[in-house]
Amino acid sequence: MCMAAGIEPPAHVFVHGWLLAGGQKLGKTMAAGAVVNVTDIAPSTLVADFGVDAVRYHLLREVPLGADGEFSLEGMVARYNSDLANNLGNLVSRVATVVGSKCGGVGPAPDPASALQSAARDALAGADEGWEAFAPHRALEATWRLIGAANAALEAAEPWKQEPGPLVDAVLGDALEVLRIVSLLIAPAMPSTAQAIWARIGLDGPVGDRPVLEAAAWGQYPGGLPVERGEPLFPRRRD
């Protein structure tokens, strides 16, 4: 049809798989008495309940693009709590809180020789490879390894127990730099969340106004910016 219309046909076409619920394709009309209530997992219901970024994250992270994948509300809640509430959301909240109590709400610059540089470099390489290969689950997995490394570094240093000073500044500056990099890496999947984190750590303008490989290199958080705690990005779910 493109050729007949004189339009250059696409060079590549990537077709996603089916989402299954209870082993049944969600695109099919489910018979009465099916084990899954389609209304409960309709996109409009999920978005109203979890938010569009959380739903997009779950679908891209849980199911390799191109393959069929099983969806369940229980799985959605489990990944939301684990990845978004406990890891990303907790990192954002914890860093902002400690910057407020130890640094007067002003974010310090990262350590140019931080041990987190290696984890950040690996995350950037993994995310770039994943997106280029049409494998968003790999890109997001690589990004979450960096989030895990930053949380582990905070747990080891316990800046909330230390007196304000260079050690606390270095630890929190590194964590803020990780949040800056994470904002860039999650932007394709979670644009609103990425922009919210970007603003909370005091950065202006849109996320990703430069090529990611350049923008996400370590050490570009300038320090001296106001850091806002705000409401939890992903309140933990109990159901």
Secondary structure, DSSP 8 states (H G I E B T S, - for coil): -TTTTT----S-------EEETTEETTS---TT-SS-GGGG-HHHHHHHH-HHHHHHHHHHHS-TTS-EE--HHHHHHHIIIIIIIIIIHHHHHHHHHHHHHSTTEE----TT-THHHHHHHHHHHHHHHHHTT-HHHHHHHHHHHHHHHHHHHHHH-GGGS-SSHHHHHHHHHHHHHHHHHHHHHTTT-HHHHHHHHHHTT--S-TTSS-HHHHTSTT---S-EE----S-SS-----
